[in-house]
Amino acid sequence: LYSSSAPRMVNNYKRTSSPRSPTNSGELFTPAHEENVRFIHDTWQCVLRDIRSPQSSERKDRGPQEYVEKNPNPNLNSFTPVDLSDLKKRNTQDSKKS
């Protein structure tokens, strides 16, 4: 996420607690787990928003920067991302069939 000119991550985003969200999947999460997931999700959305904002090019030294590999690994050319939520749905459906 940050270039070599900014080797350490500085988090300016504040943690906020919000009411516990209901889960429909039947999995039990502790309130602390849900708070951590919510914090990471909300912070990541802020980072994405800041990267996409037109002002981000003006403040390259201060704001979040997208990491781009200088020498890409040729073995990763055929890599395709996996949709984890889709994979979880399929695994759940497969387990219900058996």
Backbone bond lengths (Angstrom), bond angles and torsions (degrees), N, CA, C in turn:
res aa  C-N    CA-C-N  psi(-1)  N-CA   C-N-CA  omega(-1)  CA-C   N-CA-C  phi
1 L - - - 1.446 - - 1.515 111.12 -
2 Y 1.330 117.18 -36.17 1.453 120.61 179.42 1.520 109.99 -108.85
3 S 1.303 116.39 146.97 1.456 120.54 178.53 1.522 109.32 -78.07
4 S 1.324 115.93 174.68 1.454 120.05 -177.92 1.530 111.93 -64.58
5 S 1.331 118.26 -20.35 1.461 120.23 178.40 1.532 111.33 -73.11
6 A 1.320 117.41 -15.80 1.464 121.38 177.75 1.525 108.31 -130.10
7 P 1.343 117.54 76.14 1.460 120.04 -171.51 1.519 114.96 -70.83
8 R 1.336 118.39 -21.06 1.451 117.44 -178.57 1.519 110.02 -110.84
9 M 1.323 114.91 148.78 1.460 119.85 -178.31 1.516 109.35 -90.22
10 V 1.309 116.42 128.61 1.450 121.61 176.42 1.516 106.92 -111.73
11 N 1.325 115.35 121.60 1.450 119.64 -176.79 1.515 110.03 -102.08
12 N 1.339 116.41 111.04 1.457 121.29 179.23 1.519 111.97 -95.56
13 Y 1.320 116.91 1.87 1.452 120.56 -175.45 1.522 109.84 -88.71
14 K 1.322 116.12 139.75 1.461 121.24 -175.66 1.526 110.31 -94.52
15 R 1.314 114.90 142.02 1.459 121.70 176.31 1.530 108.04 -78.36
16 T 1.316 116.71 129.19 1.461 120.19 175.96 1.515 108.15 -125.08
17 S 1.314 116.39 139.13 1.460 118.76 177.98 1.515 108.16 -95.00
18 S 1.303 115.86 143.10 1.450 120.81 -179.88 1.528 107.82 -136.94
19 P 1.320 117.57 165.93 1.461 119.27 -177.24 1.524 111.93 -59.79
20 R 1.300 115.06 149.79 1.464 121.08 -178.40 1.516 110.61 -64.06
21 S 1.329 116.05 133.00 1.463 119.98 -178.95 1.527 109.39 -90.42
22 P 1.330 117.60 140.43 1.466 119.07 179.54 1.527 110.59 -71.54
23 T 1.313 116.35 145.15 1.461 120.24 177.23 1.513 108.27 -111.27
24 N 1.326 115.95 132.09 1.460 121.01 -178.35 1.513 112.24 -96.01
25 S 1.326 117.37 -6.61 1.452 119.92 -173.85 1.522 112.72 -81.85
26 G 1.336 118.21 -8.04 1.452 120.43 -178.68 1.520 112.55 84.92
27 E 1.333 118.01 -2.67 1.454 121.14 178.37 1.520 108.55 -84.80
28 L 1.331 115.63 144.19 1.456 119.78 179.85 1.521 109.45 -100.95
29 F 1.312 115.68 122.93 1.455 121.70 176.46 1.519 107.63 -117.54
30 T 1.310 116.54 141.11 1.451 120.02 176.47 1.523 108.80 -74.13
31 P 1.326 117.40 156.62 1.479 118.98 177.22 1.530 112.06 -57.91
32 A 1.347 117.13 -35.27 1.470 119.89 178.99 1.527 110.78 -65.06
33 H 1.338 117.32 -40.24 1.470 121.39 178.22 1.518 109.82 -62.68
34 E 1.328 116.06 -47.19 1.466 119.81 -178.86 1.532 111.13 -63.46
35 E 1.336 116.34 -37.86 1.468 119.52 178.54 1.524 110.77 -64.90
36 N 1.333 116.87 -41.54 1.466 120.51 178.44 1.521 111.65 -64.00
37 V 1.330 116.58 -44.53 1.469 120.25 179.55 1.522 109.80 -63.03
38 R 1.317 116.91 -43.77 1.466 121.12 179.98 1.528 110.33 -63.02
39 F 1.340 116.44 -42.57 1.468 120.48 179.85 1.528 111.04 -62.17
40 I 1.336 116.40 -46.74 1.468 120.25 -179.96 1.525 110.25 -63.16
41 H 1.336 116.98 -44.34 1.471 120.65 -179.92 1.527 110.93 -61.57
42 D 1.338 116.34 -49.35 1.463 119.69 -178.18 1.525 111.81 -63.72
43 T 1.334 116.47 -40.50 1.464 120.26 179.13 1.520 110.85 -65.11
44 W 1.335 116.72 -41.71 1.464 120.17 178.62 1.520 110.71 -63.21
45 Q 1.335 117.81 -39.24 1.462 120.37 177.47 1.530 110.43 -62.55
46 C 1.337 117.67 -38.24 1.476 121.17 176.79 1.525 110.85 -63.91
47 V 1.335 116.36 -41.71 1.465 120.49 179.47 1.525 109.99 -63.54
48 L 1.339 116.79 -46.50 1.467 119.90 178.88 1.524 111.28 -60.48
49 R 1.328 116.21 -41.90 1.468 119.82 178.89 1.528 110.62 -62.32
50 D 1.344 116.38 -43.20 1.463 120.01 -179.49 1.524 111.75 -65.99
51 I 1.330 117.36 -38.26 1.473 120.45 179.13 1.521 110.39 -64.85
52 R 1.332 116.94 -38.73 1.469 120.91 -175.99 1.525 113.21 -81.38
53 S 1.334 117.28 -14.20 1.463 119.16 -175.61 1.530 110.25 -69.65
54 P 1.342 116.78 145.38 1.469 119.71 -178.53 1.520 112.78 -62.33
55 Q 1.323 118.62 -26.40 1.459 121.01 -178.90 1.524 112.24 -75.38
56 S 1.346 118.26 -13.41 1.473 120.24 -174.78 1.524 111.96 -62.49
57 S 1.344 118.47 -30.10 1.465 120.35 179.47 1.527 111.22 -70.66
58 E 1.336 117.46 -24.22 1.465 121.39 -179.47 1.521 112.28 -79.41
59 R 1.336 117.90 -22.78 1.466 120.34 -175.40 1.524 111.43 -123.70
60 K 1.303 115.42 48.16 1.465 121.59 -178.43 1.523 112.50 -56.25
61 D 1.335 117.09 -32.10 1.462 119.70 -176.41 1.525 112.85 -77.85
62 R 1.334 118.37 -18.15 1.462 120.28 -174.74 1.521 113.94 -110.43
63 G 1.315 118.22 -39.50 1.451 121.32 -173.25 1.519 113.24 -86.85
64 P 1.343 116.59 -179.29 1.463 120.12 178.14 1.522 110.95 -65.79
65 Q 1.308 115.87 145.01 1.454 121.19 178.82 1.514 108.86 -127.96
66 E 1.321 115.56 138.87 1.460 120.60 179.23 1.518 109.05 -79.55
67 Y 1.327 116.18 130.21 1.464 120.95 179.96 1.518 109.72 -79.30
68 V 1.322 116.49 130.91 1.460 122.42 176.39 1.519 107.38 -124.66
69 E 1.323 115.80 125.20 1.463 121.65 -178.06 1.527 109.80 -64.54
70 K 1.337 116.85 127.66 1.466 120.12 179.35 1.523 111.31 -72.55
71 N 1.323 116.59 -40.10 1.464 121.77 178.22 1.528 108.67 -123.38
72 P 1.337 117.41 87.36 1.459 119.92 -176.58 1.532 111.47 -60.99
73 N 1.322 114.96 144.48 1.456 121.37 177.46 1.529 108.66 -76.77
74 P 1.343 119.05 119.59 1.469 120.31 -177.98 1.527 112.71 -63.15
75 N 1.342 117.70 -22.88 1.462 120.00 178.83 1.525 112.38 -67.58
76 L 1.329 116.68 -17.53 1.460 120.01 -178.39 1.524 113.36 -93.15
77 N 1.325 118.10 2.39 1.465 120.87 -179.08 1.517 112.46 -60.60
78 S 1.334 117.34 -31.58 1.460 120.19 -177.57 1.528 112.10 -93.59
79 F 1.336 118.22 5.81 1.455 121.45 -178.66 1.518 111.28 -68.04
80 T 1.325 116.15 131.76 1.455 120.95 173.22 1.524 108.39 -123.28
81 P 1.332 118.08 130.60 1.462 121.06 -179.14 1.529 111.51 -61.82
82 V 1.315 115.73 151.00 1.458 121.95 179.76 1.522 108.32 -105.52
83 D 1.329 116.33 133.50 1.463 120.87 175.48 1.517 107.61 -84.07
84 L 1.341 116.37 100.52 1.458 120.87 -174.49 1.523 112.85 -64.16
85 S 1.339 117.44 -35.65 1.464 119.09 -179.77 1.525 110.45 -67.28
86 D 1.333 117.04 -37.81 1.466 120.62 177.61 1.525 110.39 -67.02
87 L 1.329 116.85 -41.30 1.457 121.32 178.71 1.526 110.54 -62.88
88 K 1.322 116.54 -40.62 1.465 120.72 178.85 1.528 110.52 -64.37
89 K 1.346 116.82 -41.86 1.465 120.43 178.28 1.516 110.60 -60.06
90 R 1.346 116.14 -45.39 1.466 119.80 -178.99 1.524 111.06 -63.93
91 N 1.336 117.15 -41.90 1.464 120.25 179.31 1.521 110.91 -64.69
92 T 1.321 117.19 -38.34 1.465 121.54 178.80 1.520 110.10 -66.11
93 Q 1.335 116.81 -42.48 1.474 120.65 179.38 1.530 110.35 -66.37
94 D 1.326 117.66 -40.13 1.462 121.78 179.78 1.524 110.63 -64.07
95 S 1.343 117.30 -39.15 1.461 120.09 -178.71 1.513 111.36 -70.84
96 K 1.344 117.81 -28.66 1.467 121.07 177.78 1.526 111.06 -73.42
97 K 1.343 117.07 -30.47 1.468 120.70 -179.48 1.509 112.32 -70.19
98 S 1.344 117.05 -32.93 1.470 119.34 -174.86 1.511 113.22 -82.82
